[in-house]
Amino acid sequence: MRPRAVALACAVLFAAAGTLGAAPEPGPPLPERMADTGGGSQLITAQARRTGSTTGTLTWWDRRGGRWVEAGSAPARFGARGLAEGAARRQGTDTTPTGLYGLPHAFGIAPSPDGTTYPYRRVTEESWWCQDNASRSYNRWSEPRAADCRAAEAEHLITYDPQYTHALVIDYNYARPVRGRGAGIFLHVHGPGATAGCVSVPEEAMRAVLRWAKPERRPHIAIGTASGATALTRY
């Protein structure tokens, strides 16, 4: 091959290699690709790779200047049996419900982190979360435990340490509870492993989220997968 032909061939090869090795153009941030973000200017996304995953990433976002900007992120854990479509989930399945939900209030065994403005309720020895399908207090904080809520079907909140050091109530089956769909779904501090259906993060991340969340900005949480029928972009 003549020197000029060799040079041209090398140039083509280098150009092709450069094209193949080039970093892809960054796409729009995740909230920009979602069907709905709840209408507020703060959003939390909890994303797993697939429905069978028990780990993933929690990211919190601010709406600034007409676009979504990441404010922080942390490793997250999900239900011991992965995730399930929220509308079809059943109680006792150890799955985390996917969907877009409000965040009614926060609570914790420990005092709220400095700078917290979100409604925050301290846990006491009398604090319970009723999960008894037969109780009028189903999927509600009960202090003291309601007479018609069996202790075996309720969480004695103060005994969940470190999980409930700090927590945010997720409005899954909360505003208008459907018996049997599930109760006590929270964003809380990591325990020893996967959850029974909640989303958990390291304690410092939970504290950061509570300092960041502002009720007047109407934060929501979207839980889902990277793709498929439960993809976050569907919510």
Secondary structure, 3 states (H helix, E strand, C coil): CCHHHHHHHHHHHHHHHHHHHCCCCCCCCHHHHCCCCCCCCEEEEEEECCCCCCEEEEEEEEEECCEEEEEEEEEEECECCEEEEHHHCCCCCCCEEEEEEECCCEEECCCCCCCCCCCEEECCCCCEEECCCCCCCCCEEECCCCCCCCHHHEEEHHHCCCHHHCEEECCCCCCCCCCCCCCCCEEEECCCCCECCCEEECHHHHHHHHHHCCHHHCCEEEEEECCCCCEHHHC
